[in-house]
Structures are given as structure tokens and as C-alpha cells.
Amino acid sequence: MSKTSQQSSAADAKGGSVIHSQAHGSGLQQVPQLVPLSPAGGGKAVPPSKQGKKNSFVDRNSDEYRQRRERNNMAVKKSRLKSKQKAQDTLQRVNQLKEENERLEAKIKLLTKELSVLKDLFLEHAHSLADNVQPLGSKAAAKPESTGQ
């Protein structure tokens, strides 16, 4: 019996899907395909990782069971602590960013006010210079015309 037919007969007995291997043109590569047994689709396919596991009764008083439960409980506690720590770290980071944002917004307001004051000073100075320079500018403009060739 070939490997493909062994898979087919094992899946047929369970009433699920059948895995067929097809060889492509070169015959070097096999691609497994999931084919339902019944035309309507049938049962669920079992992933390879779960095929070997059996639902056998586990004695809850055994040492092996107790050890598995303890390891699982420790893993759950560790996972929950890690999750809480991550949430706390995220909250702390959010608070830091909010404080930094407030500080930067205050700095923006301060610099905007400073810019406005400096613009006003510049415009006052420019107007006073323009008032003082304008009569000289008209004489200087007339002077090159009179000295022309």
C-alpha cells in the first residue's frame, strides 16, 4: 500500500477529508491537496500537529498531570504579569507624550508671541527708516539723471 493510499484509508475511517498527493510535470515535487470525501464538503480536516494526539482520559491525581498543571499555571501567571506590565508601560509612555506635547504647545505660543513682537519692532523701525530716507532717495534719484551724458 502506498503512502497516499494509507492517508486516504485513515481519513476514510474517520469520515473526514482525504489528502491526495499530486506530482507535477517533472515528478520531483509533490503537492498535497485536501479533497472532501463527500460532494457537500463533509467533515473538518485535522491538522498534522493534532493528528497524533488522542483524547485519552488523564488521571487528575497523577504526578505528570499535576506537573503539567503547575507549569501551565506558572505560564499563565507570567503571561498575565507581562500583559499588565506592557499596559503600564504604554500608559506611562502616553502620559510622558502628553506632558511633552503640552510643553511644546506652550513653547509654540511663547515663540509666536515673540515673533509677533519682533515683527512689530521691525515694521516700526522700517517705517521710521523709510520716513527718514525718502527725501534723500528722491534727491539721489534726480542726481544721476542730471549728470547723464
C-alpha positions, 0 to 999 in steps of 0.5 A, spaced: 500 500 500 502 506 498 503 512 502 497 516 499 493 510 499 494 509 507 492 517 508 486 516 504 484 509 508 485 513 515 481 519 513 476 514 510 475 511 517 474 517 520 469 520 515 473 526 514 477 529 508 482 525 504 489 528 502 491 526 495 498 527 493 499 530 486 506 530 482 507 535 477 510 535 470 517 533 472 515 528 478 520 531 483 515 535 487 509 533 490 503 537 492 498 535 497 491 537 496 485 536 501 479 533 497 472 532 501 470 525 501 463 527 500 460 532 494 457 537 500 464 538 503 463 533 509 467 533 515 473 538 518 480 536 516 485 535 522 491 538 522 498 534 522 500 537 529 493 534 532 493 528 528 497 524 533 494 526 539 488 522 542 483 524 547 485 519 552 482 520 559 488 523 564 488 521 571 487 528 575 491 525 581 497 523 577 504 526 578 505 528 570 498 531 570 499 535 576 506 537 573 503 539 567 498 543 571 503 547 575 507 549 569 501 551 565 499 555 571 506 558 572 505 560 564 499 563 565 501 567 571 507 570 567 503 571 561 498 575 565 504 579 569 507 581 562 500 583 559 499 588 565 506 590 565 506 592 557 499 596 559 503 600 564 508 601 560 504 604 554 500 608 559 506 611 562 509 612 555 502 616 553 502 620 559 510 622 558 507 624 550 502 628 553 506 632 558 511 633 552 506 635 547 503 640 552 510 643 553 511 644 546 504 647 545 506 652 550 513 653 547 509 654 540 505 660 543 511 663 547 515 663 540 509 666 536 508 671 541 515 673 540 515 673 533 509 677 533 513 682 537 519 682 533 515 683 527 512 689 530 519 692 532 521 691 525 515 694 521 516 700 526 523 701 525 522 700 517 517 705 517 521 710 521 527 708 516 523 709 510 520 716 513 527 718 514 530 716 507 525 718 502 527 725 501 534 723 500 532 717 495 528 722 491 534 727 491 539 721 489 534 719 484 534 726 480 542 726 481 544 721 476 539 723 471 542 730 471 549 728 470 547 723 464 551 724 458 
